[in-house]
Amino acid sequence: MKRKILLLRVLVSTLVVLLYVGSAVFFSLPETKDKNSDSVETDLTVDENNNADETKPQEENTAQDENIMQYESEDIRDGVTPPRELYDLPIPSVTRSEETSMVSLKKTDRQPYSYFDNSLFIGDSVGVGLQNYVTEKRKSDDSFMGTARFLCIGNYSVHEAIRSPDDSKSIHRAVNGVKKPPAYFVSENDITKVFICLGLNDVALYTEDEFIDKYLILISDIRDAAPEVQIIIQSITPITLYGERKALYNAKIDSYNEALAEASAANGCFFADIAMVFKDKAGYLASQLSSDDYCHLENEAYGIWVEYLLTHAVGA
């Protein structure tokens, strides 16, 4: 009898040990996923609308994540024909080509305003608006955009930027009564970064190839004056649905920007695609960001512009 009881106890003890080990092995197994499950793998990237992208891994999708339009497209106005119908204009793009996306500056950690120290912004009347915005901001925050300087002139263009200062028609800024080209201001002020945003006044007048050739001359002039300077080319900003013209329209600007991105990469410059954050979901300048229903910007847009540059920083 004692022997049977002893054997029974051994069997029970063995059974308990087996159950314990089995449960431990079961709970340590990797979790398997049902092929028919609707759940999303944790390594899939999620866009700004919290929609999982189930087709591209994160490293392949970052080039396009800036191209998500944030603004609703403008409604067609009653009794007003948009220029695209008057002139049979092509529809603008709401994305960039893979090539342009790949060479554009990628999102980085937000930089302090000192990122703009020793920088020079070269621009046209849209740039003048940025300059005015910064000047106003500095009244309450003298650190705003660091020590950034501005060479922004109404009606400035790539063509005007490379025009000889001796030309009586040139509109270069003057120093002590003498007109000086952009390269002078780069070298004389120990500039380390140059942000250029020009082109709206060129697109209607010059072919794409002519425009790029002129831009390369400007880049060369700046490099001759300051070989170590970093040049950040900013995309040409869009215009509104009703601001388009027969010779100046968004689809054309898009094409020039694609060529500009390619030229920037081929010539050792950086390309900041600021235009895409101003577009609505139809590819036009968002109406709420426009101050004149054409190409000029509201203060909200300039705030977005500055933040874009701070979060798409060179060398960050």
C-alpha positions in Angstrom: 0.0 0.0 0.0 2.8 2.4 1.0 4.5 1.6 -2.3 1.4 2.5 -4.3 0.9 5.7 -2.5 4.6 6.6 -3.2 4.2 5.9 -6.9 1.0 7.9 -7.0 2.8 10.9 -5.4 5.6 10.6 -7.9 3.1 10.5 -10.8 1.3 13.6 -9.5 4.5 15.5 -9.0 5.7 14.6 -12.5 2.4 15.7 -14.0 2.6 19.1 -12.2 6.2 19.7 -13.4 5.2 18.9 -17.0 2.2 21.2 -16.9 4.4 24.1 -15.5 7.1 23.6 -18.1 4.5 23.3 -20.9 2.8 26.5 -19.9 6.1 28.4 -19.7 7.1 27.2 -23.2 3.6 28.2 -24.6 3.7 31.8 -23.2 7.3 32.4 -24.5 6.5 31.5 -28.1 6.6 34.5 -30.6 3.1 35.8 -31.4 1.9 34.5 -34.8 -0.4 36.5 -37.0 -3.4 35.1 -38.8 -3.1 35.7 -42.5 -6.7 36.8 -42.6 -6.3 39.3 -39.8 -7.1 43.0 -40.4 -4.5 44.2 -37.9 -1.5 46.2 -39.2 2.1 45.2 -38.6 3.8 47.5 -36.2 6.7 48.4 -38.5 4.5 50.0 -41.1 4.7 53.8 -41.5 1.7 55.9 -40.7 0.9 59.1 -42.6 -0.1 62.4 -41.2 -3.8 61.4 -41.3 -3.0 58.3 -39.2 -3.6 56.0 -42.1 -1.3 53.0 -42.2 0.7 52.6 -45.4 0.7 48.9 -46.0 2.8 49.0 -49.2 6.0 50.9 -48.4 8.4 50.5 -45.6 9.2 53.7 -43.7 12.6 54.4 -45.3 11.0 54.4 -48.8 8.0 56.6 -47.8 9.7 59.5 -46.1 10.5 61.1 -49.5 6.8 61.6 -50.2 5.4 62.3 -46.7 5.8 66.1 -47.1 3.6 66.1 -50.2 0.4 65.6 -48.3 -1.9 68.6 -49.0 -3.2 70.2 -45.8 -5.8 72.6 -47.3 -9.1 72.0 -49.0 -9.2 73.0 -52.6 -11.0 76.2 -53.5 -14.5 76.0 -54.9 -15.3 77.4 -58.4 -16.9 80.8 -58.0 -20.4 81.4 -59.3 -20.3 83.1 -62.7 -16.5 83.3 -62.8 -14.5 81.1 -65.2 -11.1 80.0 -63.8 -8.1 80.7 -66.0 -7.4 77.0 -66.5 -10.6 76.8 -68.5 -10.1 80.1 -70.3 -6.7 79.1 -71.5 -7.0 75.4 -71.4 -4.2 75.1 -68.8 -3.0 71.7 -67.6 -3.9 70.7 -64.0 -1.1 71.2 -61.5 0.5 68.4 -59.6 -0.1 67.5 -56.0 3.0 65.3 -55.7 6.6 65.4 -56.8 8.4 62.9 -59.0 10.4 60.2 -57.1 13.6 61.9 -58.4 12.6 65.3 -56.9 11.4 63.8 -53.7 14.7 61.9 -53.3 16.9 65.0 -53.7 14.7 67.3 -51.5 15.8 68.1 -48.0 14.2 65.5 -45.6 12.5 66.3 -42.3 14.9 66.8 -39.3 14.7 67.7 -35.7 13.6 71.3 -35.3 16.6 73.6 -35.2 17.0 76.7 -33.0 16.8 80.1 -34.6 20.6 80.3 -34.5 20.5 77.9 -37.5 20.0 81.0 -39.6 23.0 82.8 -38.2 25.2 84.2 -41.0 22.7 83.4 -43.6 21.4 85.5 -46.5 17.9 85.2 -48.1 17.8 86.2 -51.8 14.3 86.7 -53.1 11.6 88.7 -55.0 8.5 90.4 -53.8 7.4 87.1 -52.1 10.7 87.3 -50.3 10.1 90.9 -49.3 7.0 89.6 -47.5 9.2 87.2 -45.6 11.6 89.9 -44.7 8.8 92.1 -43.4 7.4 89.2 -41.4 10.8 88.6 -39.8 11.3 92.3 -39.1 7.9 92.5 -37.3 8.7 89.3 -35.3 12.0 90.7 -34.2 10.3 93.6 -32.5 9.2 91.2 -29.8 11.8 88.5 -30.1 15.3 89.7 -31.2 16.4 86.1 -31.6 13.9 85.4 -34.3 15.7 83.7 -37.3 19.0 84.5 -35.7 21.2 86.9 -37.7 19.6 86.2 -41.0 19.9 89.0 -43.6 17.7 89.6 -46.6 18.4 90.7 -50.2 14.8 90.7 -51.4 13.7 93.1 -54.1 10.3 93.6 -55.8 10.4 92.2 -59.4 13.7 90.5 -58.7 14.3 87.4 -60.8 17.1 85.0 -61.7 17.6 87.1 -64.8 17.9 90.3 -62.8 20.2 88.6 -60.2 22.8 87.9 -62.9 22.4 91.2 -64.8 25.5 93.3 -64.8 25.3 96.1 -62.1 26.6 98.5 -64.7 23.4 97.9 -66.8 21.2 101.0 -66.3 18.2 98.7 -66.2 19.5 96.6 -63.3 17.6 96.7 -60.1 20.3 95.4 -57.8 20.5 96.9 -54.3 23.0 99.8 -54.1 25.7 100.4 -51.5 26.8 104.0 -51.2 25.0 104.7 -54.4 26.7 101.8 -56.3 24.7 98.8 -57.4 26.0 95.5 -56.2 25.2 91.9 -57.3 24.2 89.2 -54.8 27.7 87.7 -54.7 29.0 91.0 -53.2 26.6 90.7 -50.2 27.6 87.1 -49.7 31.3 87.8 -49.6 31.2 91.1 -47.7 29.1 89.8 -44.8 30.8 86.4 -44.2 27.7 84.5 -45.2 27.8 80.7 -44.7 24.3 79.8 -45.9 22.4 81.3 -48.9 18.7 80.7 -49.3 17.5 81.5 -52.8 13.8 81.8 -53.7 13.5 83.2 -57.2 11.7 82.3 -60.4 8.1 83.6 -60.4 9.3 86.5 -62.6 11.2 84.1 -64.9 8.8 81.4 -65.6 6.6 83.5 -67.9 9.6 84.9 -69.8 12.1 82.2 -70.3 12.1 78.5 -71.4 12.9 75.9 -68.8 16.4 75.4 -70.2 17.1 79.2 -70.2 15.9 79.5 -66.7 18.2 76.7 -65.4 21.1 78.1 -67.3 20.6 81.5 -65.7 20.2 79.9 -62.3 23.6 78.0 -62.7 25.3 81.3 -63.5 23.9 82.8 -60.3 25.2 79.8 -58.3 28.6 80.0 -60.0 28.8 83.8 -59.2 28.1 83.1 -55.5 30.5 80.2 -55.3 33.3 82.3 -56.9 32.7 84.9 -54.1 32.4 82.4 -51.3 33.6 78.8 -52.3 32.6 77.2 -48.9 29.1 78.7 -48.7 26.1 76.3 -48.5 23.4 77.1 -51.1 19.8 76.2 -50.4 17.6 76.5 -53.5 14.0 76.9 -52.5 11.2 75.9 -54.9 9.2 78.5 -56.7 6.0 79.1 -54.7 2.6 78.4 -56.3 -0.2 80.7 -57.3 -3.9 80.5 -56.6 -6.6 78.9 -58.8 -7.8 82.3 -60.0 -4.3 83.9 -60.1 -3.0 81.8 -63.0 -2.1 83.5 -66.2 -1.7 82.2 -69.8 2.1 82.2 -69.5 2.3 81.7 -65.7 0.4 78.8 -64.2 1.0 76.1 -61.6 1.6 73.1 -63.9 4.4 75.1 -65.6 5.8 76.1 -62.2 5.8 72.5 -61.2 7.8 71.5 -64.2 10.4 74.3 -63.6 10.6 73.2 -60.0 11.3 69.6 -61.0 14.1 70.8 -63.3 15.4 73.1 -60.5 15.6 70.2 -58.1 17.6 68.2 -60.5 20.0 71.0 -61.3 20.4 71.7 -57.5 21.4 68.1 -56.8 23.8 68.0 -59.9 25.6 71.2 -58.7 26.1 70.5 -55.1 23.2 72.6 -53.8 20.4 71.7 -51.4 16.7 71.8 -52.5 14.1 72.9 -50.0 10.7 72.2 -51.5 8.7 74.9 -49.6 6.1 75.1 -52.4 4.5 71.9 -51.5 3.4 73.0 -48.0 1.6 76.0 -49.5 -0.5 74.0 -51.9 -4.1 72.9 -51.5 -5.4 69.5 -52.3 -5.9 70.5 -56.0 -2.3 71.7 -56.4 -2.9 75.5 -56.2 -1.7 78.0 -53.6 -4.2 77.6 -50.8 -6.6 80.6 -50.9 -6.3 81.2 -47.1 -2.6 81.6 -47.5 -2.8 84.2 -50.2 -2.9 87.9 -49.5 -3.9 89.0 -53.0 -5.6 86.0 -54.7 -2.5 85.7 -56.8 1.0 84.8 -55.5 1.7 86.9 -52.4 1.4 85.4 -49.0 -0.3 86.0 -45.7 1.7 86.0 -42.4 0.4 82.4 -41.7 2.3 81.2 -44.8 5.5 82.9 -43.7 5.3 81.2 -40.3 4.9 77.9 -42.1 7.9 78.8 -44.4 10.2 79.5 -41.4 9.1 76.3 -39.6 9.7 74.2 -42.8 13.3 75.4 -43.1 13.9 74.8 -39.4 12.6 71.3 -39.7 14.3 70.5 -43.0 17.8 71.7 -42.0 21.1 71.2 -43.8 23.5 69.2 -41.7 21.1 68.4 -38.9 
